[in-house]
Amino acid sequence: MKKKLIFLFSVFVFVVGVVSVHSFGDSSDPLISKSYFDKKIAELKGELNKNDGVSSEKKEESVKYIPVNLKKDEEVFFDEGTEFILRSGTATVIDATGNGLPDLTDGSNLKNGMNLPKNHSVLCPRNDGRGIHCGSEIWLMIKGSYAVKKVNDESSDTKDSTNGQVDEDKSKDNNADKNQEEIKNDDL
């Protein structure tokens, strides 16, 4: 008896399901009109085309971190939006603006003369002369553009971590007669 009741209930559910599927959304009674559907598809395509332009720009801006080895008494100045991580050695913050460098790892602000903590992600928010001074030989992971300057030396090399090449436009003011030390990414 129980089996018959279960069987009849199953048949009833099946029949109701078949009837409900066939009664809605057929050609005589569509759920939406074709013109409405075509209009919405055209709008979505327009939105996607707009977003593709934005997302492709973001892809061009994104770069990976590159390892950089610096010697004692060298200074590194970062461009706007550059992120860096001190992996080894000691370094202090250089900040003439007084605004500091945001430490993204713990949410603090690193002011001028403060020690840079190891393994913390730090951001340079503006291209206004903020950087670090190497207290010893250090290894940095840098994502973005930066310039390396030896203390008591007017020459500097500007690099961009997108390609690791010296930016000749920014380095034109360097005295050609002075020996410049260039950070070599090949040795890393």
Beta strands, then each sheet from edge to edge (+ up, - down):
strand 1: 66-70
strand 2: 74-78
strand 3: 82-88
strand 4: 91-94
strand 5: 101-103
strand 6: 108-110
strand 7: 121-124
strand 8: 131-134
strand 9: 138-143
strand 10: 145-150
strand 11: 156-160
sheet 1: 1+ 9- 3+ 7-
sheet 2: 4+ 8- 2+ 10- 11+
sheet 3: 5+ 6-
end
